[in-house]
Amino acid sequence: MLDILYRDDCLVAINKPSGLLVHRSDIDRHETRFAVQALRDQVGRRVQPVHRLDKGTSGVLLFALDGEASRGMAAQFERNEVAKTYLAVVRGWPPESGTITHPLSRTHDEYGNALAAAEPQSARTDFRRLAIVDWPCAVDRHPTSRYALVALAPRTGRRHQLRRHLKHIAHPVVGDATHGKGVHNRFFRHEFGCHRLLLACVALRFRHPRTGDPLTIRAPLGDRFAEICRRF
């Protein structure tokens, strides 16, 4: 059963677990379980995702229950009126706060299909460092290994934006097989039993598409993510 965080007559939000696809994708053709289908079966009616989370990312995933709500939420996302907050464990110690504005090329569509090379699109991510640890273990070239917990606020919605932006500043997300560093990913698997991407959407803030009232939906960190934070 999916963990339902919020539901009314036009919206439903779940705490998507890491490893669950939002919908069918050519990237993971072997997958047979998807958030859209699982939630539809659970609530007994059609649901429409109004945004996306990567397969490895956990956290708040919002669905509309009718066309009007879907259009209303789509308009808010297009106008960048939805505030999103993510938490991530990254390699190294980034600055206490900052903004990443590195442009990103769109290489795949939402279903994972490759696209022709295109001009890079503007992208912005604000970040704030919340905590740091100097773990007493030589994972790479140094006698100890530095990691940090960061809060991320994407101001644009480019594909894999947070993971690509953090790689750009040399602080990739732990567990990222595409943009991260394998030696640290393997260390977390062996040392902590962590086989997931340590990136989670912990809050969405927007206006209700029917009433216009402000609404914030929050999601707790998954057990493994929270356990690593406690260990650190």
N, C-alpha and C positions, 0 to 999 in steps of 0.2 A: 504494500500500500504506500502511495505517495503521501508525504507530509504536507497537508494543506495548511497554509499560513493565513489565508484570508479568502472569504467567499461572500458574495452577495448575489443579487439577481442578474448582474451583467459582467462581473469580474471574478476570477479565481486565481490565486497565486499559490505556488508550491515551493518547497525547499528542495530544489533539484539535487539529487546526489551526484557526486563526481562519477564519471563513466557512463552516464545516461545521455544518449542523443536526444535532442529536441524533436527531430523528425528524421525520416529516412534520408540518407546521404550516400552518394557514390563513393565517398571516402571510406565508409565502413559498411560495405555491402553485406558483410556477414552478420551484422547486428539484426536482431529480431525484436527488440523491445525499444520503444520510443516514448518520450514523455507525452506527446500528443495522444497517442493511442492508449497509453496506460491511464491518463487522466480522464479521457473520454469514457473508458470502461468503468472507472471508479465513480464518476459523478453521473453517468448515464445520460449524457447529452454531448452534442458537438462542442468542441473547444477550438479556439484559434489563438496560436501564440502571437503576441504583439511585439516581441523582441526575441533575441537569441542569446544563449550562453554556449560557449564551447563545450564539447563533450566532457573534457576534464574539469571544467569549472563547476563548482557547486553554488547553491544559493537561490535567491529570489528569482523565480521565473513566472511571468505574468501572462494570463490568457484572458481573452474576451469570450463571452458566452453568446454574443449576438453581433450582427454586422455593424450596428450603430456604435457599440462600444469599441469594436475593433477599429473602425474608422477614426473615432475620437482619440484613441490612444495612439494610433499611427501618426496622427497629426502632431501630437505632443512630442513624440520621438523625433519626427522630422524637423521640428522647430527647436530641438535640443532643450525642451522644457522639462524633461524628466531627469532628476538628479539621481545618479547612481554612485554607490559607495562600495568599494571592494577592499578586501584584505588579502595580502600576499606575503609569503615568506620568500625572501630573495637572498641571493648570494652576495656577500659583502655588506658594507655599510654605506648606503647612499647618503647624500646630504640630508639635513633635517627636514627640508621642504624644497619644493621646486616645481617647475612646469616643463614638460617635454613637448616640443612642437615639431618633432621630426616628421616630415611628410611620408605617407605610406602608399605604395602602389597596390591596386586591387588586382590580385592574381587569380582569385577563384570566386565563383558565385556562392550564394547561400547554401547550395546543395553540394559544394565541393568540386564543381566542374571548372576546369582550367579556362581562363579567359586570355584573350590576346593582351600583350603588354600595353599598359595604359599609363598616362601621365600620373605621377604621384599626387595623392589628394592630401589636403591639409589635415592635420590631426593634432589634438591637444589632450594631454593628460596632466592633471595636477596631482602631486603626491606629497605625503607627509610621513616622516619616519616616526614610528610609535615606540619601538624597542629594539635593542641590539643585544647580541650575545657573541662572546668569543669562546667557542666550544673547544675544549682541550683535546683536540684530535687532529692529526695531520692528514687532511683529506687530499690536498693538492700539493703545492710546492712549499707551504708554510707550516710551521710547527703547530699552529692552531687554525681554526676555521671560523670565519666571521659570517654571521647571518643577521638579517634584520626583518622585523615585521613592519610593513608599510600599509598605509591607507591610500587608496587610489580613487580619483574622481575623473573618469573620462568625460571630456567636454564635447567629443565627437564620437561617432560610432563606426569606426573602421574595423575591418575584419582582423581579429587577433590583435587589436590595437594595444592592449595593456602588455601582453607578452612581448610584442615586437618593440614597443617603446622601452620596456625595462631591459631588453637585450641591448638596445641602442646605447643606453647609458652604462652598460657593462655590469648590470645587476639583475640577471635573469631570474625568473621565478623558479624555485626549486620544484622538480618534478616535471618540468617542461621538456619533453623529448625532442621537440622541434627547434626551439629557440634557447634552450638551457644548456647546461654543461653536464655531460654524462657522468663524470666522476662524482659530482655532488649528488646527482639523482640516485646513483648506485649506493652511495653512503647512506642516504635516507632510507632506502629500501632495506639495507642490511642492518643498520643501527637502530632504526625506529619502526621497521615494518611498514613504512609508508610507501605505497605504490600509486599515489595520486598526485595530481597537480595541486600545489598549495596556493590556490587562487579561489576566492569565494566572493560572490555578490551578497553583501550583508544587509543592504538597504536600497529600496527604491522610493523616491518621493515624487509625487505628481498630483495633478488635480483629477478628481473623479470625473470620468467622461460624461456622466449623467447629471450629477449635482453641482459640479464645479468646486466642491470642497477639497481642501488639501488632504492628502492621504499618504501615510508612510507605512511601508511594509518592511519588516525586518526578519532576518533569518539567522538562527544561531549557526556557529561553525560546526561542521561535521565532527564526529568523535575523534578521528585520527588527527585532523587539523588542530582541534582544541587540545588534544593530548600533547602534541609537539610544542604548542605554545606554553603549556604548563611545564613541560620538561625544560624548556629554555628559560 
